[in-house]
Amino acid sequence: MGAPSKPAASIRRMLTQVARSKGETPEALFQRYARERLLFRLSRSDHANRFVLKGASLFYVWASEPHRPTKDIDLLGLGHLDTEMVADVFRTVCGIDGQQDGLDFDPGSVSAKEIREGTEYGGLRVGLWGTLTKARLRVQIDIGLGDAVVPPAQSIDYPTLLPELGLRPFRLRAYPKEAVVAEKAETIVKLGALNSRMKDYHDLNELSRSFSFKGSVLSTALAATFARRCTEIPEALPTGLSDVFAEDA
């Protein structure tokens, strides 16, 4: 990488100022910045089309300020992927030029393991470290496998925290809102009274309040997701949406 046009220390000070304006801690904003800049590097890699962005990071695209924080990156992996493959992918991603964003990601810090919790078909978890001056920043990427995205994944412009530095929005493939609703609804139905994922309820509430949906498109997304995950669409009100569950939650 060439010498940055603005020292990393200056970028860190700018992020601290942004954090104060948003009422956030600098540490939380540094972490968000690290996730953003890792996604930028992924978007510039030869592996970009192997992944689809999902999860709470999408609310940075859909809203000026997300309704809840997130601490990791959620992706859907396409095709065959295993721990060795995704570790190699993110070692490569770490080495991509960040357009003088002040961050360095350590390819040697990349680790990958299999996960089961929270996924129907299993998944992979990647961890790595980045640095912004003396701040060490841990980034976790959870990669789901085997899901169908209906409607199909779409291209989005992912916003940046410091556009004044020339760090412009970048293109990623991402879940459409209907697919997000469908996956969260299926999880609520499947887990029933055992569901402790309150974030799904918060996300569905935010989506329903902020956006309108076409019934036929949403119905198709729900049918496809429930079928892919072998979950029956209930005829009665599911336990996870009942008054009894709400009172106990």
Secondary structure, DSSP 8 states (H G I E B T S, - for coil): ----SS-HHHHHHHHHHHHHHHT--HHHHHHHHHHHHHHHHHHTSTTGGGEEEEGGGGHHHHSSS-SS--SSEEEEE-S---HHHHHHHHHHHHTS--SS-S-EE-GGG-EEEEE-TT-SS-EEEEEEEEEETTEEEEEEEEEEES---SS--EEEEE--S-GGGT---EEEEE--HHHHHHHHHHHHHHHGGG---HHHHHHHHHHHHH----HHHHHHHHHHHHHHTT----SS--GGGSHHHHHH-
